[in-house]
Amino acid sequence: WLKSIAFFAQACWVRVREWEVGPNRAMEEGYASHQYEDSIERFTTYEDYLDSQITHQDRFYLEEDDLARQLVEIGCRKGEVLSREEFAARREAAESAKKARLKNTPKELASAQKDLTDFPFLRQLAAREGLVGSGKLSTIIFIRDKNAKGQEISGYIDYGHRLKTENFEPYFERKRRLLPRPSDLSFYNWDTQHSTSNESPNFQIMPDHEQGLLFKNKRDRKVINVDPKEPTPGDNSKRHDIQTTEYIQVVIFDHMTRKKS
């Protein structure tokens, strides 16, 4: 017990002498010997942080970890020691920074590392995945084909909305086929005569008796005309007829999005 008290007093006396010699130099030495501020995430608790600065000599003389922690916490060690409140604040800041880094890390594309050589439509989807996913490009896909029951269906799909709401990897792996659904922008079953139309986060439906089906982009308010008789689908928009044996018919409408001023 007397040995512990003597060691405790000596350690604190050394700390006082360091500050008498020069607080700046003492702090510089502390930063050089303890780079814990750059790795605060290593410590789950404040006690773990204090334990990391306890030496073998501390444990030999003090014999109790709680007493050794007190020695560190009150500043009887070289370098700056964070208080419990400072430790909590810096750990919270470090965790927030880590979450921000993870959030900004680019997500791997569903089409990455997929061999789509013999699948023209899937190649077109893969080429647009990154731009559509980031919102720089808005794409409507028209598909006409047969469903699992052999019924002919057709419809317009908001590619961006589908990308955000489902995993596209099975499509690029050819385990599933991309087909229109009643929940898409438009859907029509040629056998049952069942039809639906829905707005999406990116497009508004604009039925027109003369021009047919129109889609208005919600971001820049530009209208996309999907009528094949029209020479162009509209401002900043292009029509692409995809030659493929994957479906009866595929048409892709690309719209370069510009935010409304």
C-alpha positions in Angstrom: 0.0 0.0 0.0 2.8 2.4 0.9 4.6 1.4 -2.3 1.5 2.4 -4.3 1.2 5.8 -2.6 4.8 6.6 -3.1 4.7 5.7 -6.7 1.5 7.7 -7.2 3.1 10.8 -5.6 6.2 10.4 -7.6 4.3 10.2 -10.9 2.3 13.3 -10.1 5.5 15.2 -9.0 7.1 14.3 -12.4 4.1 15.7 -14.1 4.3 19.0 -12.2 8.0 19.2 -13.0 7.2 18.8 -16.7 4.9 21.8 -16.6 7.5 23.8 -14.7 10.0 23.1 -17.5 7.6 24.1 -20.1 4.0 23.1 -20.8 4.4 23.3 -24.6 7.3 20.9 -24.6 5.5 18.5 -22.3 2.5 18.6 -24.6 4.6 18.0 -27.7 6.2 15.0 -26.0 2.8 13.7 -25.1 1.5 14.0 -28.6 4.6 12.3 -30.0 4.3 9.4 -27.6 0.5 9.0 -27.7 -1.2 9.1 -31.1 -4.5 8.1 -29.6 -6.4 11.0 -31.0 -6.0 9.7 -34.5 -7.4 6.3 -33.5 -10.1 7.1 -31.0 -12.3 4.5 -32.6 -10.1 1.8 -31.2 -11.5 2.3 -27.7 -15.0 1.1 -27.0 -15.2 2.8 -23.5 -13.4 5.5 -21.7 -11.8 2.9 -19.4 -10.3 1.2 -22.5 -8.8 4.5 -23.4 -7.3 5.0 -20.0 -6.0 1.4 -19.9 -4.1 1.9 -23.2 -1.9 4.5 -21.3 -1.2 2.3 -18.3 2.3 0.9 -18.3 3.7 -2.3 -16.9 5.5 -0.2 -14.2 2.1 1.3 -13.2 0.6 -2.1 -12.7 3.7 -3.3 -10.8 3.7 -0.5 -8.2 -0.1 0.3 -8.0 -1.3 -3.3 -8.3 -4.9 -2.1 -9.0 -6.2 -1.0 -12.4 -8.7 1.4 -10.9 -5.9 3.3 -9.2 -3.8 3.3 -12.3 -6.7 4.7 -14.3 -7.0 7.5 -11.8 -3.3 8.2 -12.2 -3.8 8.7 -15.9 -7.2 10.5 -15.7 -5.9 13.3 -13.3 -3.0 13.9 -15.7 -0.1 12.2 -13.9 1.3 11.1 -17.3 3.1 12.7 -20.2 0.9 14.3 -22.8 -2.7 15.5 -22.8 -5.3 13.2 -21.4 -8.9 13.5 -22.5 -11.6 13.9 -19.9 -14.6 11.6 -20.0 -16.7 14.3 -21.7 -14.0 15.0 -24.3 -13.5 11.4 -25.1 -17.3 10.9 -25.6 -17.4 13.9 -27.9 -14.4 12.9 -30.0 -15.7 9.3 -30.3 -19.1 10.5 -31.5 -17.4 12.8 -34.0 -15.2 9.9 -35.2 -18.3 7.7 -35.7 -20.1 10.4 -37.6 -17.1 10.9 -39.9 -17.0 7.1 -40.5 -20.7 7.0 -41.4 -20.2 9.9 -43.8 -17.3 8.1 -45.5 -19.3 4.9 -45.9 -22.3 6.8 -47.2 -20.1 8.5 -49.8 -18.5 5.3 -50.9 -19.7 4.4 -54.4 -22.0 1.4 -54.4 -20.9 -1.4 -56.7 -23.2 -1.6 -59.8 -25.4 -4.6 -60.1 -24.1 -5.1 -63.6 -20.4 -5.1 -62.5 -18.4 -8.2 -63.6 -21.3 -9.6 -65.6 -20.7 -11.0 -69.1 -23.5 -9.5 -71.2 -21.8 -10.0 -74.6 -24.8 -11.9 -76.1 -27.5 -9.8 -74.5 -27.9 -6.4 -76.2 -30.8 -5.2 -74.0 -28.9 -6.0 -70.8 -25.8 -4.3 -72.2 -27.9 -1.2 -72.7 -29.2 -1.4 -69.2 -25.7 -1.8 -67.8 -24.4 1.1 -69.8 -27.0 3.4 -68.1 -27.1 1.9 -64.6 -24.6 4.3 -63.1 -26.0 7.5 -64.7 -29.6 6.6 -63.9 -28.8 5.5 -60.4 -27.1 8.9 -59.7 -30.0 10.8 -61.2 -28.0 12.3 -64.0 -30.1 10.4 -66.6 -33.8 9.5 -66.6 -34.8 6.5 -68.6 -38.1 5.0 -69.6 -38.1 1.4 -71.0 -40.9 0.1 -73.2 -41.1 -3.7 -73.3 -43.5 -5.9 -75.2 -43.2 -9.6 -74.6 -45.1 -12.6 -73.1 -45.4 -13.3 -69.4 -45.1 -16.7 -67.7 -48.7 -17.6 -68.7 -47.9 -17.0 -72.4 -50.0 -13.8 -72.4 -48.7 -10.8 -74.4 -48.0 -7.8 -72.2 -46.4 -4.4 -72.7 -45.7 -1.4 -70.6 -43.4 1.6 -69.8 -41.0 1.2 -66.9 -39.2 3.9 -64.9 -35.7 2.4 -64.8 -34.6 4.8 -62.1 -37.5 3.9 -59.8 -37.0 0.2 -60.3 -33.3 0.5 -59.6 -34.0 2.1 -56.2 -36.7 -0.3 -55.2 -35.3 -3.7 -56.2 -32.1 -5.7 -56.7 -31.2 -5.8 -60.4 -28.4 -8.3 -60.0 -30.7 -11.3 -60.8 -31.7 -9.5 -64.1 -28.0 -9.1 -65.1 -27.3 -12.7 -64.1 -30.3 -13.7 -66.3 -32.0 -15.5 -63.4 -35.0 -13.2 -63.9 -36.5 -11.3 -66.9 -37.3 -7.6 -66.6 -41.0 -7.3 -67.6 -43.7 -4.6 -67.1 -45.8 -4.8 -64.0 -49.2 -3.2 -63.2 -47.3 -0.9 -60.7 -45.1 0.5 -63.5 -45.7 3.8 -65.4 -48.1 1.9 -67.7 -49.1 -1.7 -68.1 -51.3 -3.5 -70.7 -52.3 -7.2 -71.0 -53.3 -7.8 -74.5 -55.1 -11.0 -73.7 -57.2 -9.9 -70.7 -57.4 -6.2 -71.8 -56.3 -5.2 -68.3 -54.5 -1.8 -68.2 -53.0 0.4 -65.5 -51.1 3.7 -65.3 -49.2 5.1 -62.4 -47.0 8.1 -61.6 -43.5 7.4 -60.3 -41.0 9.5 -58.3 -39.5 10.7 -61.6 -42.4 10.9 -64.1 -46.0 12.2 -64.3 -48.5 10.6 -66.7 -50.1 13.0 -69.2 -52.8 11.3 -71.3 -53.4 13.2 -74.5 -56.2 12.3 -77.0 -54.2 13.6 -80.0 -50.6 12.8 -79.1 -51.3 9.7 -77.1 -49.3 8.8 -74.0 -47.0 11.5 -72.6 -44.6 11.5 -69.7 -43.5 14.7 -67.8 -40.2 14.6 -66.0 -40.8 15.9 -62.5 -37.4 17.4 -62.2 -37.2 19.7 -65.2 -40.8 19.5 -66.3 -39.9 18.4 -69.8 -42.4 16.2 -71.7 -41.4 12.9 -73.3 -43.5 11.8 -76.3 -43.2 8.1 -76.8 -45.2 8.1 -80.1 -43.0 6.3 -82.7 -44.5 8.5 -85.4 -42.9 11.6 -83.8 -39.4 12.6 -85.2 -38.1 13.2 -81.7 -39.5 12.3 -78.2 -38.8 15.9 -77.0 -36.2 18.3 -75.6 -33.1 16.6 -74.2 -34.6 13.2 -75.0 -33.6 10.4 -77.4 -35.3 7.2 -78.6 -33.4 4.0 -79.0 -34.9 0.9 -80.7 -33.0 -2.1 -79.3 -32.4 -4.9 -81.7 -32.6 -8.0 -79.6 -34.0 -11.6 -79.5 -34.5 -11.3 -75.7 -37.9 -9.7 -76.2 -40.5 -9.1 -78.9 -39.9 -5.4 -78.7 -37.7 -3.0 -76.6 -37.5 0.7 -76.9 -35.4 2.9 -74.5 -36.1 6.6 -74.0 -33.3 8.6 -72.5 -33.8 12.0 -71.0 -30.9 14.1 -69.8 -32.2 15.7 -66.7 -31.8 19.4 -66.1 -33.1 20.9 -62.9 -35.8 23.5 -63.3 -34.5 27.0 -62.9 
